[in-house]
Amino acid sequence: MSSTICFLDFDKTLFDSHQWYADMRNFFRQFGVSDVLWAETYAASRGGLYSVGAHIAAMQKHIPDFPAAEAQEKFFHTFTDLRAYLYPDVVSFLESAVARGISLCLLSHGDPAWQRYKLGGARITDYFDDLFFTNREGAKYVHIEEAVALYPRIIYVDDNLAELDIAKRTVASCETYFIHRLPGVHDASAAVKHRVCHTLGEVFSI
């Protein structure tokens, strides 16, 4: 059994969600959905956990003759292979971790079916020993806390400072990394309690 486990967030840590949602927005233009309406319905569909089905239902409320079934079928046909949305360093990092005998665990917040769809489309499911999806913000720490009895070394990488803060308070020995993928969006100066990395490769080089 490995002595080290590495917990990894998905969106904006492994998966370029900003580019993904930009391409989704462009996709729905063919159905008469303006960028403004896309953004409004995206926000509305996030009242629960996001899924494209919930988003399409929100669009349909604004466009009565919106071809929901056709749009959803075409969406999944168009977005089958999602490997292009992985950050360039992801696969090499996962391969390196496996080669080092490190256990990998995905720790993601979101609708489980939607997150599994993206993970499967990105073709990286098999690198992970465990997959955890939480529908409640601030709850990732539970899985990290459970790992204490099994792994002498715990690493946790996320772009969400609130999740990192809770994990660090709960498991002080956890090596927490704030991954700074979006310099114009994320403020790394607030990550004083955590190590800051810009690529996943920096996690194992320290």
C-alpha positions as CSV (number, residue, x, y, z in Angstrom):
1,M,0.0,0.0,0.0
2,S,1.2,3.5,-0.8
3,S,2.4,5.8,2.0
4,T,1.2,8.9,0.1
5,I,-2.2,9.9,-1.2
6,C,-2.8,12.9,-3.4
7,F,-6.2,14.4,-3.5
8,L,-6.9,16.4,-6.7
9,D,-9.8,18.8,-7.5
10,F,-11.1,18.6,-11.0
11,D,-12.4,22.0,-12.4
12,K,-9.7,24.6,-12.9
13,T,-7.1,22.2,-11.4
14,L,-7.1,19.4,-14.0
15,F,-9.8,20.7,-16.4
16,D,-9.9,24.1,-18.1
17,S,-13.5,24.9,-17.2
18,H,-13.3,28.5,-18.5
19,Q,-12.5,27.3,-22.0
20,W,-15.0,24.5,-21.7
21,Y,-17.9,26.9,-20.8
22,A,-16.8,29.3,-23.6
23,D,-17.1,26.5,-26.1
24,M,-20.4,25.4,-24.6
25,R,-21.7,29.0,-25.0
26,N,-20.6,29.1,-28.6
27,F,-22.3,25.7,-29.2
28,F,-25.8,26.9,-28.1
29,R,-25.7,29.9,-30.5
30,Q,-26.9,27.6,-33.3
31,F,-30.1,27.2,-31.4
32,G,-30.7,30.9,-31.1
33,V,-29.3,31.3,-27.6
34,S,-27.5,34.7,-27.2
35,D,-24.5,35.0,-25.0
36,V,-26.5,37.1,-22.5
37,L,-29.3,34.5,-22.3
38,W,-26.7,31.7,-22.0
39,A,-25.1,33.5,-19.1
40,E,-28.4,34.2,-17.4
41,T,-29.7,30.6,-17.7
42,Y,-26.3,29.2,-16.7
43,A,-26.6,31.2,-13.4
44,A,-30.2,30.1,-13.0
45,S,-29.3,26.4,-13.6
46,R,-26.7,26.6,-10.8
47,G,-29.5,27.0,-8.3
48,G,-28.8,23.4,-7.8
49,L,-25.8,21.5,-9.0
50,Y,-25.0,22.3,-12.6
51,S,-25.7,19.9,-15.5
52,V,-26.3,20.6,-19.1
53,G,-29.8,19.1,-18.8
54,A,-30.7,21.6,-16.1
55,H,-29.2,24.4,-18.2
56,I,-31.2,23.4,-21.3
57,A,-34.4,23.3,-19.2
58,A,-33.6,26.9,-18.1
59,M,-33.1,28.0,-21.7
60,Q,-36.4,26.4,-22.7
61,K,-38.3,28.6,-20.3
62,H,-37.1,31.6,-22.3
63,I,-37.5,30.1,-25.8
64,P,-40.8,28.2,-25.9
65,D,-39.9,26.3,-29.2
66,F,-36.4,25.5,-28.0
67,P,-35.5,22.0,-29.4
68,A,-34.4,20.6,-26.0
69,A,-34.0,16.9,-27.0
70,E,-32.2,17.8,-30.2
71,A,-29.9,20.2,-28.4
72,Q,-29.0,17.7,-25.7
73,E,-28.4,14.9,-28.1
74,K,-26.2,17.1,-30.4
75,F,-24.4,18.4,-27.4
76,F,-23.2,15.0,-26.2
77,H,-22.4,13.9,-29.8
78,T,-20.3,17.1,-30.2
79,F,-18.5,16.9,-26.8
80,T,-17.5,13.3,-26.6
81,D,-13.7,13.6,-26.4
82,L,-12.8,16.2,-23.8
83,R,-9.0,15.6,-23.6
84,A,-8.4,19.0,-25.2
85,Y,-9.7,20.7,-22.0
86,L,-7.1,19.1,-19.8
87,Y,-4.3,21.5,-18.8
88,P,-1.0,20.5,-20.6
89,D,0.7,19.2,-17.5
90,V,-2.1,16.9,-16.3
91,V,-1.4,13.6,-18.0
92,S,2.3,13.7,-17.3
93,F,1.6,14.5,-13.6
94,L,-0.8,11.6,-13.3
95,E,1.6,9.2,-14.9
96,S,4.5,10.4,-12.7
97,A,2.3,10.0,-9.6
98,V,1.4,6.4,-10.6
99,A,5.0,5.6,-11.4
100,R,6.0,6.8,-7.9
101,G,3.4,4.6,-6.3
102,I,1.3,7.5,-5.1
103,S,-2.4,6.9,-4.6
104,L,-4.5,9.4,-6.5
105,C,-8.0,10.4,-5.4
106,L,-10.3,12.8,-7.3
107,L,-12.1,15.1,-4.9
108,S,-14.7,17.2,-6.8
109,H,-17.7,19.3,-6.0
110,G,-20.6,19.1,-8.4
111,D,-23.4,16.9,-9.8
112,P,-21.8,13.3,-9.8
113,A,-23.2,12.4,-13.2
114,W,-22.0,15.6,-14.8
115,Q,-18.6,15.4,-13.2
116,R,-18.2,11.7,-14.2
117,Y,-19.2,12.7,-17.8
118,K,-16.4,15.3,-18.0
119,L,-13.9,13.0,-16.3
120,G,-14.7,10.1,-18.6
121,G,-14.5,12.4,-21.7
122,A,-11.1,13.6,-20.5
123,R,-9.9,9.9,-20.5
124,I,-8.3,10.1,-17.1
125,T,-10.6,8.0,-14.9
126,D,-8.2,5.0,-14.8
127,Y,-5.4,7.0,-13.1
128,F,-7.4,7.3,-9.9
129,D,-7.7,4.9,-7.1
130,D,-10.9,6.6,-5.8
131,L,-13.4,9.1,-7.0
132,F,-15.3,11.3,-4.6
133,F,-18.0,13.7,-5.6
134,T,-19.6,16.0,-3.0
135,N,-22.8,18.0,-3.6
136,R,-22.0,20.3,-0.6
137,E,-19.4,23.0,-0.7
138,G,-16.9,22.9,2.2
139,A,-17.3,19.1,2.6
140,K,-14.2,17.8,0.8
141,Y,-12.3,17.7,4.1
142,V,-14.3,14.6,5.2
143,H,-12.5,12.4,2.8
144,I,-9.1,13.9,3.7
145,E,-9.8,13.3,7.3
146,E,-10.7,9.7,6.7
147,A,-7.3,9.2,4.9
148,V,-5.3,10.1,8.0
149,A,-5.5,6.6,9.4
150,L,-4.3,5.0,6.2
151,Y,-1.6,7.3,4.7
152,P,1.3,8.9,6.5
153,R,1.5,11.6,3.9
154,I,-1.5,13.5,2.5
155,I,-1.3,16.0,-0.4
156,Y,-4.3,18.1,-1.5
157,V,-4.4,20.3,-4.6
158,D,-7.3,22.7,-5.3
159,D,-8.0,26.1,-6.7
160,N,-10.6,26.8,-4.0
161,L,-9.1,28.5,-1.0
162,A,-12.1,27.9,1.2
163,E,-11.9,24.1,0.7
164,L,-8.1,24.2,1.3
165,D,-8.5,26.3,4.5
166,I,-11.1,23.8,5.9
167,A,-8.9,20.8,5.1
168,K,-5.8,22.5,6.7
169,R,-7.8,23.3,9.9
170,T,-9.1,19.7,10.1
171,V,-5.8,17.9,9.1
172,A,-2.9,20.1,10.0
173,S,-0.4,17.7,8.6
174,C,-2.0,17.8,5.1
175,E,0.2,19.4,2.5
176,T,-2.1,21.8,0.8
177,Y,-1.4,23.4,-2.6
178,F,-3.3,26.3,-4.1
179,I,-3.0,25.9,-7.8
180,H,-2.9,29.3,-9.5
181,R,-4.1,28.6,-13.0
182,L,-5.9,31.9,-13.4
183,P,-3.7,34.8,-12.4
184,G,-6.2,37.4,-13.6
185,V,-9.0,35.7,-11.6
186,H,-7.5,34.2,-8.5
187,D,-5.6,36.2,-5.9
188,A,-2.7,34.1,-4.7
189,S,-1.8,36.6,-2.0
190,A,-4.8,35.1,0.0
191,A,-3.2,31.7,0.0
192,V,-0.8,32.4,2.8
193,K,-1.7,29.1,4.6
194,H,-0.8,27.0,1.6
195,R,1.9,26.4,-0.9
196,V,1.2,28.1,-4.2
197,C,1.9,26.2,-7.5
198,H,1.3,27.2,-11.1
199,T,1.6,23.7,-12.5
200,L,1.1,20.3,-11.1
201,G,4.7,19.5,-11.7
202,E,5.6,21.8,-8.9
203,V,3.8,19.6,-6.4
204,F,6.3,16.8,-6.6
205,S,9.4,19.0,-7.3
206,I,9.1,20.6,-3.8
